Amino acid sequence: MTALLSTATTALQAGTAPASTTSYLDGWTVTLLLTGFLAMVVCAVSGLNGHGPGRVTLGVTALLQLVVAVVFAVYLIRTFSGEHPIGPAWELWAYLVTVLMVPAVAWLWTRSDTSRWGTFVLALAGFVVAVMGARAAQLWHGVGFQ
Amino acid sequence: MTRQQTADTGSVNPRTSGPGRLIIALYAVFVVGSLSRAGFQIATKFGEAPLAYSLSALAGVVYVVAAVSLSIRGPRAWWVSLVAISTELVGVLAVGLWSVLDPAAFPDATVWSGFGRGYLYVPLVLPVLGLWWLWRTRPMRPRPTHGA
C-alpha cells in the first residue's frame, strides 16, 4: 500500500511526461485495474457456482465503488492543480463520469434480479471499470497521442 | 419461490430476466459509450471525418433502439429488437469490411471499424448474442396448452 502511494506521488510529481505504451500504469491506475479484475473474477466465480448477489460479491462491488471515487478525486485534484491530460479532456471526463456510476448502477440493478445473472452483471461492472479506467489513464498520459 | 410463481403466471418479462439481463447491460454500456462519443465529435469536429462520425451516430441510435426494445415486453417490441439487432450485425460486418478495404475513408475510428477491434470485438459478438437471445425468447414458440 505504501509502495502504491509513493508510486502515485511520483506520478503526481512527474506530471504529464511523454508516454510510452505502459507508462499510463501509475499507482492509482494499477489499483483500479486490480480491484476491477478482482471484482470481475470473484463475481464470475460466484455466478458460475449458481449464487445470486450476496455479501461477498456486493462487498467487492462496494470496494470497487470506493476505489473508483478515490481515482475520480485524484483526477479532479490534478486538474484543479493546473495539470492537463495529453489526450482530449472531454473524452477523459466522459470515461471518468461513466466509471464513477457503473458500480452503483450495477448494484441497484441486482435488486431486481436476485438470480446468478445479477452476479454476472456485477462481474461485467468490474470488467467495464477496469477497461474504462485504463483508457482514461491512457488519455491522461497521452498513450497513442505522440 | 414467489419469484418463480410470478414467472409462471407471466407477470415477469422473460426477455429481461436471466441472460437477457446481462445482454441489456452490455447494450447499455455501448449506448453510453457510442452516443457520448458521436455526440461530441459531431458537435465539435464533424468536418474532419463526416463519414466516420455519421456512422458512429447511426451505431449509437441502433444500440439505443436495441436496448430499449429488449427491455419492453410483447411481440411488437420483439420484432423491433430483431430489426435493430439485425441492422447492428449487418452494420458491424459492412463497416468492418469497408474500413479494412478502404482505410482512407475512415480518418477517425467508429465503433464498428475493423469489426469492433477497438472495443475488444464486443460489437461483433453482441449482435450474435442478441439474436441468440431473441431466438430463445421468440413469441411465436408453440406452447403446450395447460387446460383452460
Interface residues (C-beta under 8 A of the other chain):
Chain A: W90 E91 A94 T98 A106 W109 D113 T114 S115 W117 G118 F120 V121 L124 V128 V131
Chain B: R3 S17 G18 P19 R21 L22 A25 L26 V29 V32 G33 S36 R37 F40 L120
